[in-house]
Amino acid sequence: MSTRVMVVDDDPDIRTIVRAIFEGDNYTVETCPSGEEALQRVREFNPELIVLDVMMPGMDGYQVCAELKNDFETAHIPVILLTAKQDIIDLERGVEHSIDDYIAKPFSQRELLARAKMVLARTRYQLGCNPLTGLPGNLEIEHRIKEVIQSGRTYSLFYADIDRFKSFNDYYGYARGDSVIRLLTHCMIQATRVLGKPKDFVGHIGGDDFMMLCYHPEAEKLANRVIELFQEGVADYFDDADRESGYYEIKDRTGHLRLLPATLTLTVVLLSSETRTFTSLAEVASVATELKKFGKNKAGNILVAERRESPNGDINDRKNKGPQPHAAGGET
């Protein structure tokens, strides 16, 4: 799959030239004549790089970049700014808006492609974005957790994991398994867009494991909404016959047939700094692993919340039966 580049410039000649340069090097290119249109189309196209003109009518390049960097879903996308000016004011504004690189007009094909490749390589190294979901991976996840622990800010973390995913993957194949992982990605993004805040962060640990970092007290609502959205959508990924019978049949490692329910559920672990003070990433990982193991022993969708102020306190688990807006968190 070729790298996706979005080119934003109000000059049609520049758009044509830049498109030709990138397509000549096997990139997939989307062009936009304005910053406003780019912001509307960026999520659908999901670019890995944005080449953005500074001087445009309406929103200029700095304003567009600010909007992109303030949204968790687009904040990781690197931006190269096209500018006819390179004075100190531009450089200061570029730092302020987290612009990844500049290139001055007029530019050569060789220079543009070299800058693009350097920015993409640097960004992919820093973020370790998952190629399946486009979400930031372990490098950025670890950085965010360490940063928030050191900051002393109030935060909540939740980890989501699909139950019996390996069996589903083995039975239906990796292509359908990947589709289910993308479904969970969509559920987490949609829940955050509706119930979360702009600074909330969603990351893909790998496989069917995801995490979210929130800086507000709505994490439990978010977690329950993710569970509800996933339950609403996951039935579509089973064959009609399996849905009608309510189960599908697989062979275990010993060759014996097992019946598994024709549904997939989530185990979600919720950690909060209001309940427990974490001092390191290792401690967060240890507690999350313990709670996940506890939740995996329960049937159905479940939210396991850390309610312990000390390691000797109680774990609280809450069943989630699905779309029941008046029963947030389910039964205790």
C-alpha positions, 0 to 999 in steps of 0.5 A: 500500500502506497503512502497517502499524502494530502496536498492543500494549496489554493493555487491549482498549478501548485496542486498539480505540480506537487501531485505529479511529483508525489505520484511519480514516486508512487505516493497516493495523493489527495488535493484540497483547494482550502484549509476548510476542505482539508479539515473536512476530508482529512479523516476520510482520506487518513493521510500519512503526510500533509503538505500545506500552503501558508498563504491561503484565503480563509484559514491560513496554513498555521490555523489549519495546522493548529486544528489538526494538532489539537485533535487526537485523531489527526495530531500525529499526522506530520505537516510540511509547510509550503512558504514563500517566506522564511523569516524568524516570525514564520519559524517561531509560529511553526514551532508554536503550531508543531509544524514538522518541516518547511520548504520554500517556494520555488522548490525542486522535485528532489528537495520535496521528496527528500523532505517528505521521506525524512519527515515520514521516517522520523514520524513513524519512528517516533509514533510507531503508528500501527499500519492496520489502524493508523493509531499511535503505537507503543512508543507514543503510548509509553511516552504519554503515560510517562508524561502524565505520571510525571505531570501530576495531572488527574487522568484515567487510563483504560485498556480494551481487549477482545475476548476469544479473538484468537479463536475467531481469527483462526476460524474466519481468517485474518482478513475478517479478524483485521476488520474486527480490529478496525471496528474496535478502532472506530468504536473507540474514536466515535465514543471519544468524539462524542463523550471525550475531550480534544486532548484525549488520546487513543493508542493501539498497543498491538493485535486486539489490545487498545488503550485510551488516556483521558484527562477528565472524569468521563472515562467510565462513560467512555468505556461503557460507550465503547462496549455498547458500540462494539456489541452493536456492530460485531454481529455483522462479522459472523456468518448468517448460519453461525448467528442463527445457531448462536455458535460456531464450532472449532477444534482445540489444540487437542483436536476436540470440537468446541462450541463458541458463542457467535459473538465477541465481547470486550474486557475493559480495564479502567485505572484512575489517578483519583483512586490510586497514585501510579509512580511508573509505567511498569506499575501501570502495566502490572496493575492493568495485567492483573485486572485484565486477568481478573476480567477475563475470568468473567463471562460477557462484556465487562468493565474492571475498575481499579477501586483500590487506594492500596494494593490490598484493596478491592477490585470492582467489576461491572458487567455491561449488557449492551446498549442500556443508556440508563444502566451505565456500567451495568450491574455491580 
